[in-house]
Amino acid sequence: MKRYDNVRGGPAVLRSCLTLGALSLAAAGALLPALAASEPQPSSDPSMATATPIKHVIVIVGENRTFDQVFGAYRPRAGQRISNLLSKGIITADGRPGPNFALAAQNTAQAVDPTRFEMNPGGKAAYSVLPAPNTGSAPTAASDTNPPPFATLAAAQAFEGAVLEPQDLAQLTTGATGLPKGVPDTRFGANTFTLPNGPFQISRVGPDYDQYVASPVHRFYQAWQQADCSVKSATTTNPSGCAMDLVAWVETSVGAGTNGKPQPANFNDQTTREGSTALGYYNVQTGDMPYFNELARKYTISDNYHQPVMGGTGANSVMIGTADAVYYTDGHGNPATPPSNQIEDPRPQAGTNNWYKQDGYSGGSYSNCSDTSQPGVGAVRSYLDSLPYHPKANCAPGAYYLLNNYNPGYNGDGTVNTSSFTIPPSPVRTIADAMLERGVSWKYYGEGWNAFVANSPTSTYCNICNPFLYETAIMTKPAIVKAHLQDTTDLYADISRGYLPAVSFVKPGGLLDGHPASSKYGLFEAFSRKLIDAVRSNPKLWASTAIFITNDEGGGYYDSGYIQPVDFFGDGPRIPLIIVSPYSRGGHVSHQYGDHVSILKFIERNWSLAPITTRSRDNLPNPVQLPGNPYVPVNAPAVGDLFTAFHFDGRDHDDGDSDDGHHGGEHRSEQGGAGWWPF
């Protein structure tokens, strides 16, 4: 019962579905920081001084969806503006091509120079029709011994009955493709080979919302190339010049990774390439994403929140804990050089269009981004230097940073992970150290943790998603591990006894996290709904809680939003962020620029914590964004702290239960809008 982080943009390592989790990546603290010395602290008292009425933050992290893939057709309430596929006229409300469909057109390109990686290769030409969508690694048939999906409801109940409500378990038994893996997805019927060149609604022309579909490529250098960034393409509204017009081409010309293997002779036929999976989106106007659509209309969403790292799960998950990137060490905290087959080499092999020399499953994941002569590094660094605000690369000399997914340095029991393709124990400081030092209580609740610690083959735990599994200062202290790293069963026990720590990170297991191919987004909705309902059932707890629902990263899907390069590692495309709280009611759409570090900045501001280190991204200023273009910080690089998503002035505003209409084209800026967004 295993899946590979098809994360096809993923990594190179085995990631579990009903087995142990797999890879991970990244984030580093001080320039090359020393180990943090943290001891267990008493839980923070709810009366501990906070900057807002929020005493409890819950961060729920799903998998692999961009903002447009989820909310591309969302139409907000009256007086609210949104930037998405629908508002730009790229699509219509019923999921058809809109009058500005060409804005999202995809191109082929030519990257045939084996001496260099090209951020924006030449020879571009528009597709006449998109490459056929592919089944990828989506499951062929239901099975109780090798889900997803399960063949029987009884098996689904036995495995996930403690995590899902009974009415949601049936989703775990439906949606298999009925097709082989890695072939054209003929569930799209007559549309399979004739999709127009642009985004398509999956549930209108192909599999419905309750179906498993392929997972696009989403790895570091592939993601930079898909974004196709060049200052030559910069405009006032898109000053980074990232066109996002090579998404399908990279998906078909590189795929999940080469790992140094020769390009197969039949690589360019429809049976071996990934196809245009990345251009698919779901439509809340036609019934997709029903629960998240309901939350958006009642509470607050952001249409300018981004994955912090180009690439996959590991790097972006760890950034949630560290606001930085981790690097390869000698096991004792000192920078070291990784094995040669673990160093990224994104140059195309001779005679190929874009088949990387070293990348992919069991292959490269590190780059020494302080050295511009390293493959791939020079192209990214040159682009950053060309930007008018010259963002710093933030690459320490001689450090090989993890860019994709490798196993964290520790097992759940605190022993050092000695398996292949594992980043050694990390000295990089995390938000956990800051909270421990100040007595701010916290826990990381991951579904399947107890089975993971016991090394059970039935664990769905995502080890690469836990930023604290990498850090020596946390994992070498058994009392800290026992008190702060727990299972979702502990989460519900804590809620039922009326206790939650100040900060909770919550991660569903591999079947429920919404990851394409191995999960469905409706299952992530169901996981989130049960947790939110549990919190709401305790009025005292609900009255002081803010719940942030997001994804680790965009999964390689297309997104039409602005990308602000912050450093060598990203940012990447927009991803969903829903903020559920008594203080975020009203259907507001927040435009403040943010990424995962914004959640850390919110925690730090609310509990008066300093930035994690002197070099971590939480040192960046809050963005200054002008009413005429509320998406682009004029003081770049800048990342917000999410305070603009709340109203803390004491008034009881519309809770969103009544629908007062919607005018997606109306403009209201963060700084010039409703008076009840005072921060």
SVG drawing of the C-alpha trace seen along z (x, -y; Angstrom):
<svg xmlns="http://www.w3.org/2000/svg" viewBox="-30 -54 62 61">
<polyline fill="none" stroke="black" stroke-width="0.4" points="0.0,0.0 2.5,-2.5 2.6,-5.6 5.4,-7.5 5.4,-11.2 4.3,-11.5 4.6,-14.7 5.7,-14.2 7.2,-17.2 8.1,-15.4 11.0,-13.8 12.7,-11.0 11.8,-9.0 9.1,-6.8 6.2,-8.6 3.6,-6.7 0.0,-6.2 -0.5,-3.4 3.2,-3.0 5.8,-5.2 6.0,-8.8 8.9,-9.8 11.1,-12.8 11.3,-16.3 13.1,-19.5 13.8,-22.6 14.4,-25.6 17.4,-27.1 17.7,-29.4 20.6,-31.7 23.2,-32.1 24.4,-28.7 22.8,-28.5 23.9,-26.7 21.6,-24.2 18.9,-25.8 18.8,-24.7 15.2,-24.2 13.7,-22.5 10.0,-21.6 8.0,-24.6 4.7,-24.8 1.7,-25.2 0.9,-28.8 -2.0,-30.1 -5.0,-31.3 -4.6,-34.6 -1.1,-35.1 -1.0,-38.5 -1.7,-38.6 -1.9,-41.4 -5.4,-40.3 -8.3,-38.4 -6.9,-35.3 -5.5,-32.8 -5.4,-29.8 -4.1,-29.4 -4.8,-26.2 -2.9,-25.7 -4.4,-22.9 -2.2,-22.0 -3.5,-20.0 -1.6,-19.2 -0.9,-20.4 -3.4,-22.9 -3.0,-26.4 -5.5,-29.2 -7.0,-29.1 -7.3,-25.3 -9.6,-25.7 -11.0,-29.2 -10.5,-30.1 -14.2,-30.4 -15.1,-31.9 -17.3,-35.0 -17.0,-37.0 -19.6,-39.0 -20.7,-42.5 -18.0,-45.1 -15.1,-42.6 -12.6,-42.2 -10.8,-39.0 -8.1,-38.1 -8.8,-34.7 -9.6,-33.0 -13.2,-34.2 -12.5,-37.9 -9.9,-38.1 -12.3,-36.7 -10.1,-33.6 -13.1,-31.4 -16.8,-31.8 -18.9,-30.9 -19.9,-27.6 -16.3,-26.6 -15.9,-27.4 -13.2,-29.5 -13.8,-33.2 -13.2,-36.3 -9.7,-36.5 -8.9,-32.8 -5.6,-33.6 -4.2,-35.2 -3.5,-31.7 -2.4,-30.1 0.5,-27.6 3.5,-27.4 6.0,-24.8 9.7,-25.9 13.2,-24.8 15.8,-24.2 18.4,-22.2 21.6,-23.7 23.1,-21.0 25.5,-23.5 22.9,-25.4 19.5,-25.4 17.2,-28.0 14.7,-29.9 12.9,-31.2 13.9,-29.1 13.3,-30.4 11.5,-29.1 8.1,-29.4 5.0,-28.6 1.4,-28.3 -0.2,-24.8 -3.0,-24.3 -4.7,-22.0 -3.3,-20.9 -1.5,-17.6 -3.9,-14.9 -4.3,-14.7 -2.7,-11.6 -3.8,-9.1 -0.3,-9.4 -0.3,-7.4 -4.0,-7.8 -5.4,-4.5 -6.8,-2.1 -9.2,-0.1 -10.5,0.0 -8.7,2.4 -8.9,3.0 -5.3,4.1 -3.9,1.3 -6.0,-1.8 -6.9,-4.4 -9.7,-3.9 -11.0,-1.1 -13.1,1.6 -15.5,1.7 -17.0,-0.8 -16.1,1.4 -12.4,1.2 -12.6,-2.6 -14.4,-2.8 -11.7,-0.6 -8.9,-2.8 -10.3,-6.4 -13.4,-6.1 -11.7,-8.1 -10.8,-10.9 -13.8,-11.4 -17.5,-11.7 -19.5,-8.6 -21.2,-10.4 -17.8,-11.2 -16.3,-7.7 -18.0,-6.7 -15.6,-9.1 -12.9,-6.7 -14.5,-4.0 -15.1,-5.9 -13.1,-7.6 -10.7,-5.0 -9.9,-5.6 -10.6,-2.2 -7.6,-2.8 -3.9,-1.8 -1.5,-4.2 0.5,-6.6 -1.8,-6.5 -4.1,-9.2 -7.0,-9.8 -9.9,-8.8 -12.4,-9.7 -12.3,-13.0 -14.0,-11.3 -14.0,-13.2 -12.2,-16.0 -9.1,-13.9 -7.1,-15.0 -8.8,-18.2 -8.8,-20.4 -8.5,-24.1 -5.1,-25.8 -5.8,-27.0 -7.4,-26.1 -10.2,-23.5 -12.7,-22.6 -12.0,-19.0 -15.5,-18.2 -17.1,-19.6 -15.2,-17.9 -13.8,-14.9 -13.8,-13.1 -16.2,-14.6 -15.1,-16.2 -15.1,-12.9 -12.5,-11.2 -8.8,-10.6 -6.7,-12.4 -3.0,-12.6 -0.5,-14.7 1.5,-17.2 5.2,-17.7 6.3,-20.1 9.9,-20.2 12.2,-23.2 13.9,-23.9 10.9,-22.6 8.7,-25.1 11.0,-28.1 11.0,-27.1 7.2,-26.7 6.9,-30.2 8.9,-31.5 10.1,-34.6 11.9,-37.4 12.1,-41.2 11.7,-41.6 8.1,-40.5 7.5,-42.7 4.5,-45.0 3.1,-47.4 0.7,-44.7 3.2,-41.9 6.6,-43.5 8.3,-40.1 7.6,-39.1 6.5,-35.6 4.3,-34.4 3.3,-30.9 3.1,-29.9 5.4,-26.8 3.4,-24.8 2.2,-22.1 5.5,-22.1 7.6,-21.3 5.1,-18.8 5.5,-16.9 9.2,-17.5 10.6,-16.7 7.9,-14.9 8.6,-13.7 12.4,-13.7 15.1,-11.9 17.5,-10.8 20.3,-10.7 18.6,-8.2 18.6,-8.5 15.4,-9.9 13.2,-6.9 12.8,-6.6 9.0,-7.0 9.1,-9.9 7.1,-12.2 4.2,-9.9 1.0,-10.2 1.6,-7.1 4.7,-8.3 4.4,-12.0 2.4,-13.7 0.0,-15.6 -1.8,-18.8 -3.0,-17.7 -1.7,-21.0 -4.2,-23.1 -7.2,-21.5 -9.2,-23.3 -12.4,-22.8 -15.4,-25.2 -17.2,-26.3 -20.0,-27.7 -21.0,-24.3 -20.8,-22.5 -17.1,-21.6 -15.4,-22.4 -18.8,-22.9 -17.5,-23.2 -14.5,-25.5 -16.8,-27.6 -19.2,-27.9 -16.3,-28.9 -15.1,-31.5 -18.5,-33.1 -18.8,-33.2 -15.2,-34.0 -12.1,-35.3 -9.9,-34.0 -6.7,-35.4 -6.2,-35.8 -2.5,-36.8 -1.1,-34.0 1.8,-31.9 3.9,-28.8 7.2,-30.0 9.4,-27.7 9.4,-26.7 8.9,-22.9 7.3,-20.3 6.1,-19.3 9.3,-19.0 10.7,-22.5 7.4,-24.2 6.4,-22.2 9.5,-22.9 9.4,-26.6 6.2,-26.7 8.4,-25.9 11.6,-27.8 11.0,-30.6 14.2,-29.5 15.8,-26.6 17.8,-23.7 21.1,-22.5 23.1,-19.3 25.3,-18.7 27.9,-16.3 25.4,-15.1 26.8,-17.4 25.4,-20.7 28.3,-21.7 27.7,-22.3 29.0,-19.5 28.9,-18.4 26.2,-15.7 26.9,-12.7 27.2,-13.7 24.0,-11.9 22.0,-14.0 23.1,-17.3 20.7,-18.9 21.8,-19.2 18.9,-20.6 20.9,-21.0 19.2,-19.1 21.0,-16.0 22.6,-16.2 20.1,-15.6 17.1,-16.1 14.7,-19.0 14.6,-19.2 15.6,-15.9 17.6,-16.9 21.0,-15.3 20.3,-14.7 16.9,-15.0 13.9,-13.0 13.2,-9.9 16.1,-8.9 18.1,-11.7 19.1,-15.3 17.6,-17.5 20.5,-19.9 22.0,-23.0 24.9,-25.2 23.1,-28.4 26.0,-30.6 28.0,-29.4 26.6,-30.8 28.7,-28.3 26.6,-25.4 24.1,-24.0 20.8,-25.9 22.0,-28.3 23.4,-31.0 20.1,-31.3 18.0,-31.8 20.6,-34.2 20.9,-36.2 17.1,-36.7 17.0,-37.8 19.8,-40.3 17.9,-41.7 14.9,-42.7 14.7,-46.4 14.7,-45.6 17.5,-43.1 16.3,-40.5 19.1,-38.7 19.6,-35.0 20.0,-34.3 22.4,-31.4 25.1,-30.9 28.6,-30.2 29.2,-26.5 25.8,-25.3 23.9,-22.8 20.3,-23.6 17.5,-21.0 15.2,-22.0 12.9,-19.1 11.9,-16.1 14.2,-13.9 13.5,-12.1 14.0,-14.2 17.0,-13.4 15.1,-11.8 12.6,-9.0 9.6,-9.4 11.3,-7.8 14.1,-10.3 16.7,-8.0 18.7,-9.3 17.3,-8.3 20.0,-6.4 18.0,-5.5 19.0,-6.5 18.1,-10.0 17.7,-11.5 18.9,-15.0 21.2,-14.7 20.1,-16.2 19.6,-19.9 20.9,-22.7 18.3,-25.1 16.2,-26.9 12.4,-26.7 9.4,-28.6 9.2,-25.8 12.4,-27.0 11.0,-30.6 7.7,-29.3 9.5,-27.1 11.7,-29.9 8.7,-32.1 6.4,-29.5 3.9,-29.7 2.3,-26.2 2.3,-24.4 1.8,-21.0 2.2,-19.4 -0.7,-16.9 -0.1,-14.6 -2.5,-11.8 -0.7,-8.4 2.0,-9.7 1.6,-6.8 1.9,-4.2 4.8,-6.1 6.7,-6.1 6.0,-2.4 7.3,-1.9 4.0,-0.4 3.4,0.3 -0.1,-1.0 0.9,-4.6 -0.3,-7.3 2.0,-9.9 3.7,-12.4 7.2,-12.6 8.5,-15.1 5.7,-17.5 6.7,-17.9 9.3,-20.7 10.4,-19.7 11.5,-16.1 14.5,-17.7 15.8,-19.6 18.4,-18.3 17.3,-20.7 13.8,-19.2 14.3,-15.6 17.1,-14.8 14.9,-15.8 12.4,-13.0 10.3,-15.1 9.8,-17.7 8.9,-15.1 6.4,-13.4 4.8,-16.7 4.6,-18.4 4.5,-15.9 1.3,-13.9 -1.5,-12.2 -4.8,-13.6 -6.5,-11.3 -4.7,-13.5 -6.1,-16.6 -9.7,-15.6 -9.0,-14.5 -7.6,-17.9 -10.6,-19.6 -13.0,-17.4 -11.4,-18.4 -11.5,-22.1 -7.8,-22.4 -5.8,-23.4 -2.3,-24.8 -1.7,-28.3 -0.5,-27.1 -1.5,-23.8 -0.2,-22.5 -2.5,-19.9 -1.6,-17.5 -4.0,-14.9 -2.6,-11.5 -1.9,-10.5 -5.4,-9.4 -7.1,-12.6 -4.6,-15.4 -6.1,-16.2 -2.9,-15.3 -3.8,-14.5 -3.6,-10.9 -3.4,-9.6 -6.2,-11.6 -9.1,-13.8 -9.8,-17.4 -13.2,-16.5 -11.5,-14.3 -9.4,-17.2 -12.6,-19.3 -14.2,-16.5 -11.1,-16.4 -11.2,-20.1 -15.0,-20.3 -14.8,-17.8 -12.1,-19.7 -13.8,-23.1 -17.1,-21.7 -15.3,-20.3 -13.9,-23.7 -17.1,-25.5 -19.0,-23.1 -17.0,-24.6 -18.1,-28.3 -15.3,-29.4 -12.7,-27.8 -14.2,-29.1 -14.4,-32.6 -10.6,-32.9 -9.5,-30.8 -8.3,-31.4 -8.1,-28.5 -5.8,-28.8 -6.5,-26.3 -4.0,-26.1 -1.9,-23.7 1.8,-22.9 2.2,-24.1 0.5,-24.3 1.2,-20.8 2.4,-22.1 -1.0,-23.4 -1.4,-26.6 -2.2,-29.8 -2.8,-33.3 -1.6,-35.4 1.4,-37.6 4.6,-36.0 7.0,-38.0 10.6,-36.6 11.8,-36.9 15.1,-35.0 16.6,-32.1 14.0,-29.6 10.8,-31.5 8.1,-32.6 6.0,-30.3 2.5,-30.5 -0.5,-31.3 -2.2,-28.7 -5.5,-28.7 -5.7,-30.3 -9.0,-30.3 -9.1,-32.0 -12.0,-30.8 -12.6,-32.8 -15.2,-34.8 -12.9,-37.7 -12.8,-36.9 -16.5,-36.7 -18.1,-38.4 -16.8,-36.9 -13.7,-39.2 -11.1,-38.7 -7.7,-39.8 -5.1,-41.0 -2.1,-41.5 0.8,-39.6 1.8,-36.6 3.3,-33.1 3.7,-30.4 6.0,-32.8 3.0,-35.0 1.5,-32.5 4.7,-32.6 4.7,-36.4 1.1,-36.3 2.2,-34.0 5.2,-36.2 3.2,-39.4 0.3,-38.0 2.6,-36.5 5.4,-39.1 8.1,-36.8 11.2,-38.0 12.0,-36.6 13.3,-33.1 16.9,-34.1 18.5,-37.1 18.3,-35.7 14.9,-34.0 12.1,-35.5 10.1,-36.6 12.4,-39.6 10.9,-40.9 8.6,-43.9 4.9,-43.9 4.0,-44.9 3.0,-48.3 0.4,-47.8 -1.4,-50.6 -5.1,-50.8 -4.5,-50.8 -2.7,-47.5 -3.3,-45.9 -1.4,-42.7 2.2,-44.0 4.2,-45.2 6.0,-48.5 8.6,-47.7 9.6,-44.3 10.6,-41.9 7.8,-42.0 5.6,-39.4 2.5,-40.2 1.5,-39.0 -2.2,-38.4 -3.5,-40.9 -5.4,-42.6 -7.5,-39.4 -9.2,-40.1 -11.4,-42.7 -10.5,-43.1 -12.5,-46.3 -15.2,-44.6 -18.1,-45.0 -20.3,-42.0 -20.2,-42.0 -22.1,-39.9 -21.4,-36.3 -21.9,-35.4 -25.0,-33.3 -27.1,-35.5 -26.0,-35.9 -26.2,-39.6 -25.0,-39.2 -21.6,-39.4 -19.8,-41.8 -16.4,-40.3 -15.4,-43.3 -15.8,-45.9 -12.6,-47.1 -11.8,-47.6 -8.2,-47.8 -6.7,-46.6 -5.8,-50.2 -8.8,-52.0 -11.7,-49.6 -14.1,-48.9 -13.2,-50.6 -13.5,-47.4 -10.2,-46.0 -8.1,-48.3 -4.8,-46.5"/>
</svg>
